[in-house]
């Protein structure tokens, strides 16, 4: 058991604060004076031990690593912004963030819904496997890097290398997107409503189908996002699927 950390890198105190106000299966607590560990301990105590299904966290203060590892169906509202690594490793919850988020929000998300009312930093939705991740503002670079499933929806612009190493799943970018879109993607689909600065290696444009149109309209309607004039679809060109069989000159073209 850790009792002392001279470097200040961990929070040894594992005491649940018990500061929530309860109303049936709902609870609310003010996180302004709590540490990251205390906030997460309070959340987990409410959800796993007290049977609470709807939790509101006031004044999260842009602290890092909040709401991580929640593996149950529930609703969580963060009334304010989060720092880095918010809501990662989740499976099932519906989360609303009434503010912004820093780098790597919702990494390794398995299922559920996360709606971010503001902007999101780089690496949003890294390696997610399922669920819906919605950013109503702008997103930084490398959104959905190594994405393995699920849907990422960005209401504004997205940065460079969006969809880098995309393996499966879909991303909807309603605004413009930076250079290197879909670089080294393996499967999945990218939909862009604005301008594309440049395509990454082995990313090519494809025709929109009726199924694509239905999917896009449905997702935008669910989350109340105004559709752009028209979308373009981008997929894997499949040149890298057989990289070992390429000639040396061809390998240089895709690296």
VENBELSUL-V984217 format. One record per helix or strand of 2 or more residues. SS is the DSSP state (H for helix, E for strand). FROM is the first residue (numbers start at 1). TO is the last residue. Records with the same first field share a line. If there is no record, write none. Layout:
SS: FROM-TO  FROM-TO
This chain:
E: 21-23  26-30  54-58  75-79  91-97  111-116  132-135  148-154  168-173  189-192  203-206  232-236
H: 36-49  210-222  240-245  248-254
